[in-house]
Amino acid sequence: MKKIFVVVLGVLFLASCNSKSEGFTINGTVRGDLENGTQVFLKTIDSLNRYIEIDTTKVENGNFTFTGTQVEPKLHYIAIESGQQLIPFFLENGEISLKFQKDSLNHAKLKGTLQNDLFMNFLDESRKLQERHSSMTRDMRSAAQQRDTATATALREEFMEFQEEAKSYNVDFVKENPNALISVLILGDLLQNRVVSEDEVKELFEALSPEMKQSTPGKRIKKFLDQLKNVEIGGVAPEFSAPTPNGDLLALSDVKGKLTLIDFWAAWCRPCRAENPNIVSVYNKYHDKGFNVIGVSLDSRAEDWTNAIEADGLTWNHISNLKRFQDPIAQMYSINAIPAAFLIDENGVIVAKNLRGPALEQKVAELLN
């Protein structure tokens, strides 16, 4: 659940869309004891996800100001000298008002421009949900420490209901605010983390305003949805090849059986490693009947990759370009989260996607028996 909110904030640096030509003014007010001359930093994130300073100013009598011109709205951050917290906001042309306590940047108040007003509306409610999440997490941890199984079970059930409520809030916000840049970012997050189905993402995307569809994050979602059409059930799996752990080039066509599982995974991916014993079991049971597996690793270090293969007993074929999500095969198959898997028949037709646990064996048994 925490991921729903943290990741949304984490991906906000992707935001950009058309803007008017006049410049921006940021009027900041800091409540609390802060010496005159304390530096305030305006930051953004570069292509390598590193924070970089764009401008600096100083606090005078609890106030500070930034001015300039922004070509298109993009997420920036305000940071106080020696402080660890950052205030996210959309830097766009117009007058932006920012008020916060020096020791509580997480509860900063934004207003003054359209995208920041909409962003603030989203944050106000999502912060309440995050507080509930934190409280429930503490209660569950306490119950576990006290070995109070009855309370722990009740809290887990309550937590599952809460997760659904939080998901509904995100989806409803997108539906009700089709002109909000934050809606586009939420939608991208829902898609990336598979919180909702691809079909629901398509429906939500189509309901966005034309401006939001043409925003930079909107175009990214459109491109991703277009790429998904190439790997839908019923389509033919794109051919690919990559190096094996020994350095030999291996292609999908070299390993296809009656049924083949294209498994995207990585040594660092805990859900992938947790699923590996299930794939091993299905492979051992059905390999002689024509079930093959080709593992496509999204690792970046060969040693991590090969050690995980050995540790998990993965005796099938493996390939990797060691480029994580920049792997050309992952991009070809529109992979933005793992584990991910495609089950194809002897003709390369995709017959199922992302089967895990008992569902994988059930499908394999159905098709081979």
SEVEXPA-546974 format. One record per residue: residue number from 1; residue in three letters; chain; x negated, y negated, z negated of N, C-alpha, C in turn. Coordinates in steps of 0.05 Angstrom, whole numbers. Layout:
<nodes>
   k   r c n.east n.north   n.up ca.east ca.north  ca.up c.east c.north   c.up
 NUM ALA A      X       Y      Z       X        Y      Z      X       Y      Z
...
</nodes>
This chain:
<nodes>
   k   r c n.east n.north   n.up ca.east ca.north  ca.up c.east c.north   c.up
   1 MET A    -17      24      0       0        0      0    -17     -25      0
   2 LYS A    -39     -24    -16     -56      -48    -17    -66     -55     10
   3 LYS A    -71     -35     27     -81      -40     53    -63     -57     70
   4 ILE A    -37     -54     66     -18      -70     82    -23     -99     79
   5 PHE A    -30    -108     55     -35     -137     50    -64    -145     55
   6 VAL A    -83    -128     45    -111     -135     47   -120    -135     76
   7 VAL A   -111    -115     91    -119     -113    119   -108    -136    135
   8 VAL A    -82    -143    129     -70     -166    143    -87    -191    140
   9 LEU A    -97    -196    115    -113     -220    110   -141    -216    123
  10 GLY A   -150    -190    123    -176     -185    134   -178    -189    164
  11 VAL A   -155    -185    178    -156     -187    207   -147    -214    217
  12 LEU A   -141    -233    199    -130     -259    208   -150    -275    225
  13 PHE A   -176    -268    223    -195     -284    239   -191    -280    269
  14 LEU A   -174    -260    276    -169     -255    305   -150    -276    316
  15 ALA A   -138    -292    299    -116     -310    308   -125    -332    327
  16 SER A   -110    -336    348    -114     -359    365    -90    -362    384
  17 CYS A    -82    -387    390     -61     -392    410    -63    -421    419
  18 ASN A    -46    -428    438     -47     -455    449    -40    -476    428
  19 SER A    -52    -499    431     -48     -521    411    -48    -548    425
  20 LYS A    -37    -568    412     -37     -595    423    -65    -606    422
  21 SER A    -69    -629    435     -96     -639    439   -106    -657    417
  22 GLU A    -87    -668    400     -97     -686    379   -112    -671    358
  23 GLY A   -129    -686    342    -146     -673    323   -132    -664    298
  24 PHE A   -148    -653    279    -138     -644    253   -150    -660    231
  25 THR A   -134    -661    209    -144     -672    184   -136    -652    162
  26 ILE A   -155    -644    146    -150     -627    123   -153    -644     98
  27 ASN A   -131    -648     83    -132     -662     58   -131    -642     35
  28 GLY A   -153    -639     21    -154     -620     -1   -153    -633    -28
  29 THR A   -138    -621    -46    -136     -630    -74   -143    -606    -92
  30 VAL A   -163    -610   -110    -171     -590   -128   -163    -597   -156
  31 ARG A   -148    -580   -169    -140     -585   -197   -159    -570   -215
  32 GLY A   -167    -583   -237    -187     -571   -255   -212    -587   -256
  33 ASP A   -230    -580   -274    -255     -595   -278   -275    -588   -256
  34 LEU A   -279    -607   -237    -298     -602   -216   -314    -628   -212
  35 GLU A   -340    -626   -215    -357     -650   -214   -356    -663   -187
  36 ASN A   -357    -690   -187    -360     -704   -162   -386    -695   -148
  37 GLY A   -385    -692   -122    -408     -683   -107   -409    -653   -102
  38 THR A   -391    -639   -115    -390     -610   -110   -384    -605    -81
  39 GLN A   -399    -587    -68    -396     -582    -40   -372    -564    -34
  40 VAL A   -358    -570    -12    -337     -554     -2   -344    -545     27
  41 PHE A   -340    -520     33    -349     -509     59   -325    -501     76
  42 LEU A   -326    -507    101    -307     -498    121   -320    -475    136
  43 LYS A   -308    -451    135    -321     -428    147   -302    -414    166
  44 THR A   -314    -398    183    -299     -379    200   -315    -354    202
  45 ILE A   -306    -335    219    -319     -310    222   -329    -307    251
  46 ASP A   -353    -298    255    -364     -295    282   -356    -268    293
  47 SER A   -367    -261    317    -360     -236    331   -370    -212    316
  48 LEU A   -389    -215    297    -399     -193    281   -386    -192    253
  49 ASN A   -364    -206    250    -349     -207    225   -366    -219    202
  50 ARG A   -383    -238    208    -399     -251    188   -388    -279    184
  51 TYR A   -387    -288    158    -377     -315    152   -399    -335    161
  52 ILE A   -390    -355    175    -409     -376    184   -397    -403    176
  53 GLU A   -414    -422    169    -406     -448    161   -402    -466    186
  54 ILE A   -379    -480    187    -372     -498    208   -377    -527    200
  55 ASP A   -372    -533    175    -374     -560    166   -376    -560    135
  56 THR A   -385    -582    124    -386     -585     95   -378    -613     88
  57 THR A   -367    -616     63    -360     -642     53   -364    -641     22
  58 LYS A   -357    -662      8    -360     -663    -21   -335    -671    -34
  59 VAL A   -331    -661    -59    -308     -668    -75   -313    -695    -88
  60 GLU A   -293    -713    -86    -295     -739   -100   -268    -743   -114
  61 ASN A   -269    -744   -141    -245     -748   -157   -224    -727   -151
  62 GLY A   -233    -702   -147    -214     -680   -142   -203    -678   -114
  63 ASN A   -214    -694    -96    -204     -693    -68   -227    -689    -48
  64 PHE A   -220    -678    -25    -239     -676     -4   -224    -676     23
  65 THR A   -239    -682     44    -226     -684     71   -245    -672     92
  66 PHE A   -232    -658    111    -246     -650    136   -230    -661    159
  67 THR A   -245    -670    180    -231     -679    204   -246    -668    228
  68 GLY A   -232    -667    251    -244     -656    275   -222    -650    295
  69 THR A   -230    -635    315    -212     -626    336   -215    -596    340
  70 GLN A   -192    -583    341    -192     -554    345   -179    -547    371
  71 VAL A   -193    -533    388    -182     -527    415   -158    -509    413
  72 GLU A   -159    -489    395    -136     -471    392   -136    -461    363
  73 PRO A   -112    -456    352    -111     -446    324   -127    -421    320
  74 LYS A   -141    -420    297    -158     -398    290   -161    -397    260
  75 LEU A   -163    -374    249    -165     -372    220   -192    -383    211
  76 HIS A   -192    -400    192    -216     -410    178   -212    -407    148
  77 TYR A   -233    -414    134    -233     -410    105   -245    -434     91
  78 ILE A   -234    -441     68    -246     -461     51   -259    -447     27
  79 ALA A   -284    -455     21    -299     -444     -1   -311    -466    -18
  80 ILE A   -311    -462    -44    -323     -482    -62   -351    -473    -69
  81 GLU A   -369    -492    -72    -397     -487    -78   -399    -467   -102
  82 SER A   -415    -446    -98    -420     -425   -119   -396    -408   -124
  83 GLY A   -374    -412   -110    -350     -396   -114   -351    -371    -96
  84 GLN A   -338    -350   -105    -337     -325    -89   -312    -322    -73
  85 GLN A   -290    -336    -82    -265     -333    -68   -263    -352    -44
  86 LEU A   -247    -344    -25    -242     -360     -1   -212    -365      3
  87 ILE A   -205    -388     14    -177     -394     20   -173    -391     50
  88 PRO A   -158    -372     59    -153     -370     88   -131    -389     97
  89 PHE A   -134    -401    120    -113     -418    131   -118    -420    161
  90 PHE A    -97    -428    176    -100     -432    205   -110    -460    210
  91 LEU A   -133    -463    222    -143     -489    230   -131    -495    257
  92 GLU A   -113    -515    257    -100     -524    281    -97    -554    279
  93 ASN A    -94    -567    302     -92     -596    303    -66    -605    289
  94 GLY A    -69    -626    273     -47     -636    257    -58    -642    229
  95 GLU A    -40    -650    211     -49     -657    184    -42    -634    165
  96 ILE A    -62    -622    153     -60     -599    136    -65    -607    107
  97 SER A    -46    -600     90     -49     -606     61    -55    -580     47
  98 LEU A    -76    -581     29     -85     -558     15    -89    -565    -14
  99 LYS A    -74    -551    -32     -77     -556    -61    -82    -530    -75
 100 PHE A   -101    -531    -94    -108     -506   -109   -123    -512   -135
 101 GLN A   -122    -493   -153    -138     -494   -177   -166    -483   -171
 102 LYS A   -186    -495   -183    -214     -487   -177   -219    -458   -184
 103 ASP A   -205    -448   -204    -209     -420   -213   -188    -401   -203
 104 SER A   -171    -410   -184    -149     -394   -174   -144    -400   -145
 105 LEU A   -164    -395   -128    -161     -401   -100   -141    -383    -87
 106 ASN A   -136    -360    -98    -117     -341    -86    -89    -352    -85
 107 HIS A    -83    -372   -101     -56     -383   -102    -54    -411    -91
 108 ALA A    -72    -417    -72     -72     -443    -59    -46    -447    -44
 109 LYS A    -38    -473    -42     -13     -480    -29    -20    -495     -3
 110 LEU A     -9    -486     19     -14     -498     45     12    -510     56
 111 LYS A      9    -532     71      32     -542     85     23    -563    105
 112 GLY A     40    -570    124      35     -592    142     35    -586    171
 113 THR A     28    -561    179      29     -553    207     46    -528    209
 114 LEU A     57    -524    233      76     -502    237     65    -475    228
 115 GLN A     41    -468    239      31     -441    233     23    -438    204
 116 ASN A     14    -459    191       7     -457    162     32    -455    145
 117 ASP A     54    -470    153      79     -468    138     90    -439    140
 118 LEU A     89    -427    164      99     -400    167     81    -380    152
 119 PHE A     55    -385    153      36     -368    138     42    -369    108
 120 MET A     47    -393     98      53     -397     70     79    -382     62
 121 ASN A     99    -383     80     124     -368     74    118    -338     71
 122 PHE A    101    -328     88      94     -299     87     78    -294     61
 123 LEU A     59    -310     55      42     -305     31     57    -307      5
 124 ASP A     76    -325      3      92     -328    -22    104    -302    -30
 125 GLU A    117    -289    -11     131     -263    -18    111    -240    -20
 126 SER A     91    -239     -2      73     -217     -3     55    -217    -28
 127 ARG A     50    -241    -39      35     -242    -64     51    -230    -87
 128 LYS A     78    -235    -86      95     -222   -107     94    -192   -104
 129 LEU A     95    -182    -80      93     -154    -76     66    -143    -85
 130 GLN A     45    -158    -79      18     -149    -87     16    -148   -118
 131 GLU A     28    -167   -131      27     -166   -161     42    -142   -171
 132 ARG A     64    -135   -159      79     -110   -167     62     -86   -161
 133 HIS A     48     -86   -139      30      -64   -132      9     -60   -152
 134 SER A     -4     -82   -160     -25      -81   -180    -15     -71   -207
 135 SER A      9     -80   -215      21      -72   -240     27     -42   -240
 136 MET A     38     -32   -218      45       -4   -216     20      13   -215
 137 THR A     -1       4   -202     -26       19   -201    -38      21   -229
 138 ARG A    -37      -1   -245     -47        1   -272    -31      20   -289
 139 ASP A     -4      20   -286      13       38   -301      7      67   -294
 140 MET A      3      73   -268      -3      100   -260    -30     109   -270
 141 ARG A    -50      91   -270     -76       98   -280    -74     104   -310
 142 SER A    -59      88   -324     -56       92   -353    -42     119   -359
 143 ALA A    -21     125   -344      -7      150   -348    -25     174   -343
 144 ALA A    -42     171   -322     -61      193   -316    -81     197   -338
 145 GLN A    -91     175   -349    -111      176   -370   -100     189   -395
 146 GLN A    -74     183   -401     -60      194   -424    -48     222   -419
 147 ARG A    -52     231   -394     -41      257   -386    -11     260   -390
 148 ASP A      2     237   -385      31      236   -387     43     243   -360
 149 THR A     46     269   -355      53      278   -328     82     269   -320
 150 ALA A    100     268   -340     127      260   -334    128     231   -324
 151 THR A    114     213   -339     113      185   -331     98     181   -304
 152 ALA A     76     196   -301      61      194   -276     78     202   -252
 153 THR A     93     224   -255     111      233   -233    132     212   -226
 154 ALA A    144     201   -247     165      180   -243    153     155   -229
 155 LEU A    129     148   -238     116      124   -226    109     129   -197
 156 ARG A    100     153   -190      93      159   -163    118     157   -145
 157 GLU A    140     167   -154     165      165   -139    173     136   -135
 158 GLU A    170     120   -156     176       92   -155    157      78   -135
 159 PHE A    132      86   -135     112       74   -118    118      80    -89
 160 MET A    128     104    -83     135      111    -55    158      93    -45
 161 GLU A    177      88    -63     199       70    -56    189      42    -51
 162 PHE A    170      34    -68     158        7    -65    144       5    -38
 163 GLN A    129      26    -29     115       25     -4    135      20     19
 164 GLU A    158      33     18     178       29     39    188       0     38
 165 GLU A    192     -10     14     202      -38     12    181     -57     23
 166 ALA A    156     -52     18     135      -70     29    133     -68     59
 167 LYS A    136     -44     70     135      -41     99    159     -56    111
 168 SER A    182     -53     99     206      -67    109    203     -97    109
 169 TYR A    190    -107     88     185     -136     87    168    -145    110
 170 ASN A    147    -131    116     129     -138    138    145    -137    165
 171 VAL A    159    -116    169     174     -113    194    196    -134    197
 172 ASP A    210    -139    175     231     -159    175    220    -187    180
 173 PHE A    197    -193    169     185     -219    173    178    -223    203
 174 VAL A    168    -203    216     162     -205    244    187    -210    260
 175 LYS A    209    -195    253     234     -198    267    245    -226    264
 176 GLU A    243    -237    240     256     -263    233    238    -287    241
 177 ASN A    213    -282    247     195     -304    254    180    -298    280
 178 PRO A    194    -297    302     181     -289    327    162    -311    338
 179 ASN A    163    -335    326     145     -357    335    121    -361    317
 180 ALA A    117    -342    298      95     -345    279     71    -329    287
 181 LEU A     48    -342    287      23     -328    293     17    -306    273
 182 ILE A     25    -310    248      21     -289    228     37    -265    234
 183 SER A     60    -268    248      77     -245    256     61    -228    276
 184 VAL A     47    -241    294      31     -226    314     10    -210    300
 185 LEU A     -3    -222    280     -25     -209    265    -14    -186    248
 186 ILE A      9    -190    236      22     -168    221     28    -145    239
 187 LEU A     39    -152    263      46     -131    282     21    -115    290
 188 GLY A     -1    -129    295     -26     -115    302    -35     -97    280
 189 ASP A    -31    -106    255     -39      -90    232    -21     -65    229
 190 LEU A      5     -69    233      23      -46    232     16     -25    253
 191 LEU A      9     -35    276       1      -16    298    -25      -2    291
 192 GLN A    -45     -17    282     -71       -5    277    -70      16    255
 193 ASN A    -53      11    235     -52       29    212    -29      49    213
 194 ARG A    -16      49    236       5       68    242     27      68    220
 195 VAL A     33      44    211      54       41    191     81      44    203
 196 VAL A     83      37    228     108       41    244    101      55    270
 197 SER A    121      65    283     116       80    308    108      61    331
 198 GLU A     96      72    351      88       56    374    112      44    388
 199 ASP A    134      60    389     159       49    401    170      25    386
 200 GLU A    168      26    359     178        3    344    160     -21    348
 201 VAL A    134     -17    350     116      -39    356    123     -51    383
 202 LYS A    128     -35    403     135      -46    429    160     -63    427
 203 GLU A    180     -53    412     205      -68    409    201     -95    395
 204 LEU A    184     -94    374     178     -119    359    163    -138    377
 205 PHE A    144    -128    392     128     -145    410    145    -159    430
 206 GLU A    163    -144    442     181     -156    463    198    -178    452
 207 ALA A    204    -177    426     221     -198    413    205    -223    406
 208 LEU A    179    -222    408     163     -246    401    168    -268    421
 209 SER A    163    -293    413     167     -316    431    146    -314    453
 210 PRO A    151    -326    476     132     -326    498    104    -337    490
 211 GLU A    104    -358    473      79     -369    464     63    -349    448
 212 MET A     76    -334    431      62     -314    414     52    -291    431
 213 LYS A     67    -283    451      58     -262    469     33    -270    484
 214 GLN A     31    -296    490       8     -306    504    -15    -315    486
 215 SER A    -11    -313    460     -34     -320    442    -55    -298    445
 216 THR A    -79    -304    435    -101     -285    438    -94    -259    424
 217 PRO A    -85    -259    399     -78     -233    387    -54    -220    401
 218 GLY A    -36    -236    412     -13     -225    427    -23    -210    452
 219 LYS A    -42    -222    466     -54     -210    489    -68    -184    482
 220 ARG A    -81    -183    459     -94     -159    450    -74    -136    446
 221 ILE A    -52    -143    433     -31     -122    429    -20    -113    456
 222 LYS A    -15    -132    474      -4     -124    500    -24    -106    515
 223 LYS A    -49    -112    514     -69      -95    527    -70     -67    515
 224 PHE A    -68     -66    488     -68      -41    474    -44     -24    482
 225 LEU A    -20     -37    482       4      -23    489      3     -13    518
 226 ASP A     -9     -29    536     -12      -20    564    -30       4    566
 227 GLN A    -52       4    550     -70       26    550    -57      52    539
 228 LEU A    -39      49    520     -25       72    509     -9      87    530
 229 LYS A      0      73    551      15       87    572     -2     108    585
 230 ASN A    -28     105    585     -46      124    598    -49     150    581
 231 VAL A    -42     149    556     -46      172    539    -20     180    524
 232 GLU A      2     176    538      28      184    526     33     214    531
 233 ILE A     50     226    514      57      254    518     70     257    546
 234 GLY A     60     277    560      70      281    588     50     271    609
 235 GLY A     32     253    600      12      244    618    -12     262    619
 236 VAL A    -30     258    638     -55      274    640    -77     260    624
 237 ALA A    -90     275    607    -111      265    590   -134     255    607
 238 PRO A   -143     230    604    -166      220    620   -191     237    615
 239 GLU A   -205     242    637    -230      258    636   -252     241    623
 240 PHE A   -270     254    609    -293      240    596   -316     259    592
 241 SER A   -339     247    586    -363      263    579   -380     246    561
 242 ALA A   -396     260    544    -414      246    525   -435     265    515
 243 PRO A   -455     256    502    -477      274    492   -467     291    469
 244 THR A   -477     316    469    -474      334    446   -495     328    425
 245 PRO A   -494     341    402    -516      337    382   -543     344    393
 246 ASN A   -545     361    413    -570      369    425   -579     350    447
 247 GLY A   -562     331    454    -568      312    475   -559     319    503
 248 ASP A   -546     343    505    -535      351    531   -509     336    536
 249 LEU A   -503     332    562    -478      319    569   -456     340    572
 250 LEU A   -434     336    557    -411      354    558   -386     340    565
 251 ALA A   -370     351    584    -346      338    593   -322     353    583
 252 LEU A   -299     339    582    -274      352    573   -268     376    591
 253 SER A   -272     373    617    -266      395    636   -283     419    631
 254 ASP A   -305     416    617    -323      439    611   -312     457    589
 255 VAL A   -294     447    573    -286      461    549   -256     467    548
 256 LYS A   -241     459    568    -212      462    567   -204     492    567
 257 GLY A   -185     499    548    -174      526    547   -145     525    554
 258 LYS A   -130     545    546    -101      544    549    -90     520    534
 259 LEU A   -101     515    510     -94      492    494   -120     480    484
 260 THR A   -123     454    485    -147      441    474   -140     417    457
 261 LEU A   -152     416    434    -148      393    416   -171     374    419
 262 ILE A   -165     350    428    -185      328    429   -183     314    402
 263 ASP A   -203     318    385    -202      308    357   -221     285    353
 264 PHE A   -210     261    348    -226      237    342   -230     236    312
 265 TRP A   -255     235    302    -260      237    274   -287     223    268
 266 ALA A   -296     223    243    -323      213    236   -330     224    209
 267 ALA A   -356     225    204    -365      235    178   -356     217    155
 268 TRP A   -354     190    161    -347      171    140   -316     169    135
 269 CYS A   -301     183    152    -271      182    150   -261     203    131
 270 ARG A   -252     195    107    -243      214     87   -218     230     96
 271 PRO A   -198     217    108    -175      232    117   -183     253    139
 272 CYS A   -203     246    155    -212      265    176   -225     289    162
 273 ARG A   -242     284    143    -255      306    129   -236     323    114
 274 ALA A   -214     311    104    -194      326     89   -178     343    109
 275 GLU A   -175     335    134    -160      350    153   -177     372    166
 276 ASN A   -203     370    165    -220      389    179   -215     418    171
 277 PRO A   -211     425    145    -206      453    138   -181     464    152
 278 ASN A   -161     447    157    -137      456    171   -143     463    200
 279 ILE A   -159     445    213    -166      450    241   -183     475    243
 280 VAL A   -202     479    224    -218      503    223   -201     528    222
 281 SER A   -181     527    204    -163      550    201   -148     556    227
 282 VAL A   -137     536    240    -122      540    265   -141     549    287
 283 TYR A   -165     538    288    -184      546    308   -192     575    305
 284 ASN A   -198     583    281    -206      611    276   -183     631    282
 285 LYS A   -159     622    278    -136      640    282   -128     642    312
 286 TYR A   -131     620    327    -121      620    354   -142     616    376
 287 HIS A   -167     615    369    -187      611    389   -188     634    410
 288 ASP A   -185     658    400    -186      681    418   -162     682    437
 289 LYS A   -141     667    430    -117      666    447   -118     642    467
 290 GLY A   -140     627    465    -143      605    485   -142     577    473
 291 PHE A   -145     575    447    -144      548    434   -173     538    430
 292 ASN A   -179     515    442    -205      503    439   -203     476    426
 293 VAL A   -225     467    415    -227      440    403   -252     426    413
 294 ILE A   -250     400    419    -273      384    424   -272     360    406
 295 GLY A   -292     358    389    -293      336    370   -307     312    381
 296 VAL A   -294     288    380    -305      263    389   -311     246    365
 297 SER A   -336     245    357    -343      231    332   -346     201    337
 298 LEU A   -336     185    318    -339      156    319   -359     147    298
 299 ASP A   -379     164    293    -401      157    275   -420     138    290
 300 SER A   -439     127    274    -460      110    286   -488     122    280
 301 ARG A   -489     141    262    -515      154    255   -513     184    262
 302 ALA A   -532     193    278    -532      221    286   -534     240    262
 303 GLU A   -550     232    243    -554      249    219   -528     253    204
 304 ASP A   -513     232    200    -487      234    186   -469     253    201
 305 TRP A   -468     249    227    -451      265    245   -457     295    243
 306 THR A   -483     302    247    -490      330    248   -488     343    220
 307 ASN A   -494     328    199    -491      339    172   -462     345    166
 308 ALA A   -444     328    175    -415      333    170   -406     357    185
 309 ILE A   -415     361    210    -408      384    226   -416     410    211
 310 GLU A   -440     410    200    -450      434    186   -435     437    159
 311 ALA A   -432     416    144    -419      418    118   -390     427    120
 312 ASP A   -376     419    141    -347      426    144   -343     451    160
 313 GLY A   -364     463    170    -362      488    185   -347     485    211
 314 LEU A   -353     464    226    -339      458    251   -354     471    274
 315 THR A   -346     495    282    -361      511    301   -354     506    330
 316 TRP A   -337     487    336    -329      481    363   -348     460    376
 317 ASN A   -341     452    400    -358      433    414   -355     405    403
 318 HIS A   -377     390    403    -378      362    393   -393     344    411
 319 ILE A   -382     319    414    -396      298    429   -393     272    415
 320 SER A   -411     253    421    -409      226    409   -428     207    423
 321 ASN A   -420     183    426    -437      161    436   -449     145    413
 322 LEU A   -441     152    388    -451      139    364   -446     109    365
 323 LYS A   -422     101    373    -415       73    375   -390      65    359
 324 ARG A   -383      82    340    -359       78    325   -335      71    343
 325 PHE A   -320      50    337    -296       44    353   -302      31    380
 326 GLN A   -328      25    384    -336       15    411   -342      38    430
 327 ASP A   -338      63    420    -342       86    437   -324      84    462
 328 PRO A   -335      87    486    -318       84    510   -295     105    512
 329 ILE A   -299     129    500    -278      149    500   -256     139    481
 330 ALA A   -263     129    458    -243      119    439   -227      96    452
 331 GLN A   -240      79    467    -226       57    480   -209      67    503
 332 MET A   -218      87    517    -202       99    538   -176     111    528
 333 TYR A   -177     122    503    -154      134    491   -140     115    471
 334 SER A   -148      90    471    -135       69    454   -136      77    424
 335 ILE A   -159      86    415    -162       94    387   -171      70    371
 336 ASN A   -154      62    352    -161       41    334   -160      49    305
 337 ALA A   -154      75    300    -154       86    273   -158     117    276
 338 ILE A   -172     128    256    -175      157    256   -167     168    229
 339 PRO A   -160     194    228    -160      214    249   -139     209    270
 340 ALA A   -146     217    295    -128      216    317   -134     240    334
 341 ALA A   -113     252    346    -117      277    361    -97     279    384
 342 PHE A   -105     292    406     -88      297    429    -90     327    435
 343 LEU A    -67     339    437     -65      368    445    -58     369    474
 344 ILE A    -75     382    490     -70      383    519    -68     412    528
 345 ASP A    -53     417    550     -51      444    560    -73     449    581
 346 GLU A    -72     473    594     -94      480    612    -96     462    636
 347 ASN A    -75     447    642     -76      428    664    -84     400    655
 348 GLY A    -89     397    630     -97      371    619    -74     353    612
 349 VAL A    -49     364    612     -26      348    605    -24     346    575
 350 ILE A    -19     322    565     -17      317    536     11     328    527
 351 VAL A     10     347    509      35      360    500     42     351    471
 352 ALA A     23     339    457      29      330    430      6     311    421
 353 LYS A     12     294    401      -7      275    391     -7     274    361
 354 ASN A    -31     271    349     -34      266    321    -20     286    303
 355 LEU A    -21     311    310     -10      332    293    -30     338    270
 356 ARG A    -20     339    246     -37      345    223    -23     365    205
 357 GLY A    -39     379    188     -28      398    169    -14     420    184
 358 PRO A      8     430    172      23      453    184     33     447    212
 359 ALA A     38     422    218      49      415    244     31     424    267
 360 LEU A      5     423    263     -14      431    284    -11     461    290
 361 GLU A    -12     477    269     -10      506    274     17     513    285
 362 GLN A     38     500    276      65      506    287     66     501    317
 363 LYS A     54     479    326      55      473    355     38     492    371
 364 VAL A     14     498    360      -4      516    374      8     543    376
 365 ALA A     20     553    354      33      579    354     56     580    374
 366 GLU A     71     558    375      94      557    393     85     559    422
 367 LEU A     64     545    429      55      543    457     39     568    466
 368 LEU A     25     581    447       8      603    455     23     630    452
 369 ASN A     43     630    435      58      656    431     82     658    450
</nodes>
